[in-house]
């Protein structure tokens, strides 16, 4: 957006900016390799309900599709 170059930006961030003309898509056919996501929290026997719900959300949202 500031003319600093090319960046890989997630669609949930860039879609509206592209529609507004603030970003210009390049290399649209290029796909980044899949990465990993880690939830790191303090050790202990009990997680707060909020942390547990957040981790469950991450697992559901970012889980790989199951093979058919």
Secondary structure, DSSP 4 states (H G I P E B T S, - for coil): --S-------HHHHHHHHHHTSS---STT--PPP---------SS---HHHHHHHHHHHHHHPPPPP-
